[in-house]
Amino acid sequence: MPRNVRRGLLAGAAAAAALSLAVPASARPGGAGQPPAAPGSDRAAHPAVAAQGAEYVALGDSYSAGAGILPPAPGAPLLCAQSGKNYPRLLAGALDARLKDVSCAMAETKHLEKSQYPGVAPQLDALGGGTDLVTLTLGGNDNNVFLGSILACGTAGLGSGGKGSPCKDKHGSSYEEQIDRDTYPALKASLEKIKAKAPAARVVVLGYPWIMPEQPMKGCFVKMPIAEGDVPYMRSLQAHLNEAVARAARETGSTFVDLAEASDGHDACAPAKTRWVEPVLFGSNFIPVHPNATGQQAMATATESALRTNRG
């Protein structure tokens, strides 16, 4: 591989990691076996969600914030990288709800109760007895598992020239074990705290849209430097995170919005007009490996659909 291409891929991988969700860990290729969307509180239990002027609070990480999509949200902390076109704003417009968006790029579950940056309040401070609706994407940044997996698998892919499964061979099930041991209980505890702070609210948790396809695709390695054998490994890692999110939602009576089927074929390796998530290189967002504007719209649409049915 030419040196300049290798250097560019490494730089892109590092940039993706800097403000990432990142990809988790499982051993089930293709994300098979994902649980169905967990049943949440229905509209009858939360009539204010559908009412004009409902009080809506958006929590979460960069996938909630819409990091990398212009224009930036006016008045939001710059370090949180909120977009004026993120799914919370799109959803608030569709519902005619009053939005308070405290989502923030690089947020972990601990930042619900702890300030992430100077002057940025803990996210739970935005909740109260009058909150009608809460949405979030969260868990992808916890324990540095996914930042670590992006760097590890990207570096391994470059080192192998895109051949074999060097990342899976080295790391095996270690990432998924950390999800089960640390991320899942943190997510469940976080949802319980949200419900305690906003007991009248419907709480909606979104899964993460696919970053990698099920199998290697021609031309993908140039955009996403993951070795051929590690493509299904990375896909299954993300499935494991989404399974942990779904389980935490189900066990706390929250609504889970499962994006697995909807986002299939819209991963970072898909053509520019089709993808919902931008790749490390040659993407349209200035923060790679994050949803683009089309992806944020799809997330808003899926969430609105869940809110207008009796299932989460």
Secondary structure as the mmCIF struct_conf table of DSSP 4:
data_model
#
loop_
_struct_conf.conf_type_id
_struct_conf.id
_struct_conf.beg_label_comp_id
_struct_conf.beg_label_asym_id
_struct_conf.beg_label_seq_id
_struct_conf.end_label_comp_id
_struct_conf.end_label_asym_id
_struct_conf.end_label_seq_id
HELX_RH_AL_P HELX_RH_AL_P1 ARG A 3 ALA A 18
TURN_TY1_P TURN_TY1_P1 LEU A 19 LEU A 19
BEND BEND1 ALA A 27 ARG A 28
HELX_RH_3T_P HELX_RH_3T_P1 PRO A 29 GLY A 31
TURN_TY1_P TURN_TY1_P2 ALA A 32 GLY A 33
HELX_LH_PP_P HELX_LH_PP_P1 GLN A 34 PRO A 39
TURN_TY1_P TURN_TY1_P3 ARG A 43 ALA A 45
HELX_RH_3T_P HELX_RH_3T_P2 PRO A 47 ALA A 50
BEND BEND2 ALA A 51 ALA A 51
TURN_TY1_P TURN_TY1_P4 GLN A 52 GLY A 53
STRN STRN1 GLU A 55 GLY A 60
BEND BEND3 ASP A 61 ASP A 61
HELX_RH_AL_P HELX_RH_AL_P2 SER A 62 ALA A 65
TURN_TY1_P TURN_TY1_P5 GLY A 66 GLY A 68
BEND BEND4 LEU A 70 PRO A 71
STRN STRN2 PRO A 72 PRO A 72
HELX_LH_PP_P HELX_LH_PP_P2 ALA A 73 ALA A 73
TURN_TY1_P TURN_TY1_P6 PRO A 74 GLY A 75
BEND BEND5 ALA A 76 ALA A 76
HELX_RH_3T_P HELX_RH_3T_P3 LEU A 78 CYS A 80
TURN_TY1_P TURN_TY1_P7 ALA A 81 ALA A 81
STRN STRN3 SER A 83 SER A 83
TURN_TY1_P TURN_TY1_P8 GLY A 84 LYS A 85
BEND BEND6 ASN A 86 ASN A 86
HELX_RH_AL_P HELX_RH_AL_P3 TYR A 87 LEU A 95
TURN_TY1_P TURN_TY1_P9 ASP A 96 ASP A 96
STRN STRN4 ARG A 98 ASP A 101
TURN_TY1_P TURN_TY1_P10 ALA A 105 MET A 106
HELX_RH_3T_P HELX_RH_3T_P4 THR A 109 LEU A 112
TURN_TY1_P TURN_TY1_P11 GLU A 113 GLU A 113
BEND BEND7 LYS A 114 LYS A 114
BEND BEND8 GLN A 116 TYR A 117
TURN_TY1_P TURN_TY1_P12 PRO A 118 GLY A 119
HELX_RH_3T_P HELX_RH_3T_P5 GLN A 123 ALA A 126
TURN_TY1_P TURN_TY1_P13 GLY A 129 GLY A 130
STRN STRN5 LEU A 133 THR A 137
BEND BEND9 GLY A 139 GLY A 139
TURN_TY1_P TURN_TY1_P14 GLY A 140 ASN A 141
HELX_RH_3T_P HELX_RH_3T_P6 ASP A 142 ASN A 144
HELX_RH_AL_P HELX_RH_AL_P4 VAL A 145 GLY A 159
TURN_TY1_P TURN_TY1_P15 SER A 160 GLY A 162
BEND BEND10 GLY A 164 GLY A 164
HELX_RH_AL_P HELX_RH_AL_P5 PRO A 166 HIS A 171
TURN_TY1_P TURN_TY1_P16 GLY A 172 SER A 173
HELX_RH_AL_P HELX_RH_AL_P6 SER A 174 GLN A 178
HELX_RH_PI_P HELX_RH_PI_P1 ILE A 179 THR A 183
HELX_RH_AL_P HELX_RH_AL_P7 TYR A 184 LYS A 197
TURN_TY1_P TURN_TY1_P17 PRO A 199 ALA A 200
BEND BEND11 ALA A 201 ALA A 201
STRN STRN6 ARG A 202 LEU A 206
HELX_LH_PP_P HELX_LH_PP_P3 GLY A 207 TRP A 210
BEND BEND12 ILE A 211 MET A 212
BEND BEND13 GLU A 214 GLN A 215
TURN_TY1_P TURN_TY1_P18 LYS A 218 GLY A 219
HELX_RH_AL_P HELX_RH_AL_P8 CYS A 220 LYS A 223
BEND BEND14 MET A 224 MET A 224
HELX_RH_3T_P HELX_RH_3T_P7 GLU A 228 ASP A 230
HELX_RH_AL_P HELX_RH_AL_P9 VAL A 231 GLU A 251
TURN_TY1_P TURN_TY1_P19 THR A 252 GLY A 253
STRN STRN7 THR A 255 VAL A 257
HELX_RH_AL_P HELX_RH_AL_P10 ALA A 260 SER A 263
TURN_TY1_P TURN_TY1_P20 ASP A 264 GLY A 265
BEND BEND15 ASP A 267 ASP A 267
TURN_TY1_P TURN_TY1_P21 ALA A 268 CYS A 269
BEND BEND16 ALA A 270 ALA A 270
TURN_TY1_P TURN_TY1_P22 ALA A 272 THR A 274
BEND BEND17 TRP A 276 TRP A 276
STRN STRN8 VAL A 277 VAL A 277
BEND BEND18 VAL A 280 PHE A 282
BEND BEND19 SER A 284 ILE A 287
BEND BEND20 VAL A 289 HIS A 290
STRN STRN9 PRO A 291 PRO A 291
HELX_RH_AL_P HELX_RH_AL_P11 ALA A 293 LEU A 307
TURN_TY1_P TURN_TY1_P23 ARG A 308 ARG A 308
BEND BEND21 THR A 309 ASN A 310
#
